[in-house]
């Protein structure tokens, strides 16, 4: 197993360059998919290697339920990092699993509270709340979910800007952006090195919805005005959105909408900076997967040889 078991724990660092470059140079749809997939692969590999180290560490604990042959001196020599790393991995993996479970619990709790708050309203795709605080969010659910907006925010927008707002929130529902956000937040809980990707996906998901709204309304400038006004009047407002959702940096989003539409290529050219970063992140994910597989196979055969049939 050797040093390969540790590579997936640090290889998420290889994805840092693409986190910011994807925001600036890739289409938001491509950036969201790329960053989410990279974060998911790296987080799974990282957690798997932690679990492998836990197996090694558990074999060293007195009274463990594993076969005696697993803690044989020859097995220890074949797995040279068992004494310290194996035992340290036990609380580390427990912390990862607990953190991910708490995030999932919080995510479900937020959805349930929002659904209960809307239970008394008519079952329509758009729910208008008589609230003096301006805000809006997309609530996933059965039948495609609902767009929730307050009367205060609608009063601050013109009719075209309202259409842009609804198109933006519907894009969140149609494209399942809450799933991307949940995946990257779970990945960041599994390995803190993945937090930059979590922040980047929060922004690219908003930009993706912005571009969808611009295509639906036919006016990028109208969407930019709607986002700018909503950002100004909603400053300091509560965020009753799903766990991890955010409006993103509003000035950057407005500037992107006032610029020409981004290129729709799925993968950047290799000769560019963002292309090199994307290939670096892909290589890091591939090496992480190979290292995890190598460590798992090695541990399997070592423990199989040490376990009497």
N, C-alpha and C positions, 0 to 999 in steps of 0.2 A: 504494500500500500504506500508506504514511504511518504515523500513530500507531496505526492499527487493529491492526497486527501485534503491538503490545505489550500491548493490553488483555487478551487471554487469559492473559498471564503474571501479571497482578495481580488479575484478577477472582475468583480463588479466595478472596480476602479477603471477598467478599460472602457466602460460605457460613459464615463463622465464627459469626454469631449463631445460626443454626439448629442448629449442632453441639451446643450445650449445651441449648438449649430443646427440641429433639426428644427428648433423653433424658428430660426431666422431664414433658413434656406430650403426647407422642404415644404411641400403642400401639407397643411395641417392634418389631413386624413392620413397621408403616408407617414408623417411624423408620429402620430398617435399610435398607429399600428406597430411601427418599428420599435418605438420606445417601450410600449406595453409588452410586446413579445419578448424583447431583449430582457426586460426586467423580470418577466415570468420565468424564463429559462434560467437566468442567473440565480434567482431566488430558490427555485426548486433544486438546482444543483447544490447550492450552498446548504440548504436544509438537509438534503440527502447526506452530504458529507458530515454534517454535524451528527446525524443519526448513526452513521457508521462509526464515528469516534465514540458515541455513547455506548454502542455495543462493546467496543474494546474496553472502555472505561468501566462498564458494568461488570465485566469479567474479573476485574481487580477488587471489587467490593466484597467484603466478607458476608457470607450468607446469601449470595446472589443465586437466582434460580437457574442459572445457565450450567451446562455440563462442566465437570471439573477439568476436562481436557482443554477448555477454552482459556484457562488461566495457567496453562503449562508454561514452564520457562522457554521452551522452544517456540511456542506461539508468541510469547512476549518479544523474543528476538526477531521474529518475522514481522512484528508490528512495533517498530522501535519507538513510536511516540505515545505508547499507551499510558505510561505512568502519570504524566502531567496532563497532556492534552485530552486524553480519554476521560479522565475524571472531571476536568474543567468543562468538557462538552455537555455533561449531564445537566448542570443548572442552566447552561446557555441554551440548550434545546428546549428545556422547560420554559424558559423566559420567552423564547420565540413563539412557542405554541400558545402560551397564555396571552401574549400580546396580540396575536392574530385572532384568537377566540374573542378577546375583548373588543377588537375592532369590528368583527362580524356581529357581535351582540349589539354594539352601539349603532351599527348600520341598520339592523333590523328594528331597533327601538325607535330610531328617528323616523323610519318609514311608517311604523305603526302609529306614532304620535301624530304625524301629518295626516294619515288616513282617518284617524279618529276625529281630528279637528275639522275635516271636510265632510264627515258623515252626514251632517245635517243639511248640506247644500245639495242642490239638484245634481244628478249624475250626468254631468256634461264634461266635454273634453277641456273646457276652460272654466276654472273656478275663480270668481271675483270675490275677494274678501273685503268687507267694509272696514278696512284698517287704515288709520291715518299715517302709518309708517309705510313708505314706498319700498316695495321689493317684489320680486317675481322669481319663481323657480319651477323646474320640471319635476314632477313626482311620478316615477315609474310605477306601473301596476298592471292589473288585468285590463285587457282591451286597449292597450297602447299607452296607458298612463294619462295623466292630466297636467295641464298647465295652470299653475296657481299664480295669481297676480292680485295686488291690492288696488283698491279704487284710487288711492293717493298716487300711485305710479301711473295709472292710466290717465288721470287728470293732468299729469305733467307732460304727457306726450301728445303729439298731433296724431291724426288718423293714420297717415302713412307710417309714422314711427311706431304706432301700436301694432300695425301689421308686421313690421320688421321684428318687433319684440316677440310676437307670437310665433313667427317663423323660426326665430332663433331657439326658443324653448322647445318647439316641436321637433327641431333637428336633434336636440339632445335626446328626446324620447325615441325618435325613429332610428337613430344610429347607436343607441344603447351606450351612451357615453358614461353612464354611471357604472357600467361593468368595467370599462377601461380604468376608471378612477379607483374602483375597488381593487382591481388586480394589482395596480402599481402601489397602492397603499399597503396591501398585504405583503408585497415584495419588499417594501421599505421596512416593514416590521420584521421580516425574516432576515434581512441584512441591511444595516444602517447605511452601508456604502451606496445603496440604491436610492437614497432620498433625493438626489438631484433629478433622477428620472421621474420620480413622483411629482415634483414641482413642475417639471417640463410638460408632463402629460396633462396636468391641470390647466396649463395655458393652451396647449395645442388642441385640447378638446373644445375649449371656448372658441378658439380661432376656427376650428372646423365648423362649429355651429354658426359662427359669423359668416363664413363663406356660403354655407347652405342658405342662410337667410338672404344674403345678397343675391344668390341665384334665383330664389323664390320670388323676391320682390322686384328684381331687375334694377336695383339701385344700390350700389355700394355706399354712396354718400348718405342715403337715408338710414341705412343700417348703422353707419358710423355716428350719425346724429342721435339715433335712438340709444346707442350704447353710451355715448357721452352724456346725454341728459340723465339716463338711468343711473350712471355712475355718480353724477353730481348730486342728484336728489336722494340717492340711497346711501350716501356717505354716513357711516355710523349706524346704519340700520341693522337689526338682527338678521342672522343668516339661518333661516329655518330649513336649510337644504340638507341633502343627504350627506353622510359623512365624507368629508374630503372635497366636496364641491366648493368652487369659489368662482368669483367673477373674473379673475385674472387681472393682470395689469391693464387697466382701461386705456391709458394713453397709448400704449404699444398696440393695442387692438384697433384703436381708432386710426392710428398712423398706417397700420397695415391695410385697412379698408380704403383709405384714401390713396393708397398706392395701387399700381396695376395688379390684377389677380395673379396669384402664385402659379408657377408651372405645376402641371398635374403629373409629372413623371413619378413613378413609384419608387425608383432607386436613383440616387444621384450619381453622376459620372465619377469614376474612380480617380480621375486626375484632379478633382477639386478637393478643397479642404474638408467639406462636409462628406464627400465621398470616401476620403481616407478615414475619417472618423467613423463613418457607418461600417466600413469594412473592418476597422479595428474593433468595434463593438460586436460585430458578427463573429469575428475570430475569437474574441474573448468568450462569447457564449458557446462557441463550438469547443474550444479548449476546456471550458468548464464542464461541458457535458461529457467529453471524453475522459477527463480526469475523474469525474464522478463514477462513470462506468468502470474505469480501470480499478478504482478503489473498491467498488462494490464486488467486482469479480474476484479480485485478489483476496478480499476478506472472506468471501464465500468459500473459496478453495482452501484457504488456510484453516478456517474453522471446521470445514468438512473433514480435512485430514486429521484435525485434533480431536474430533468427536467420534467416539467408538460407535460403530453401527449396531 
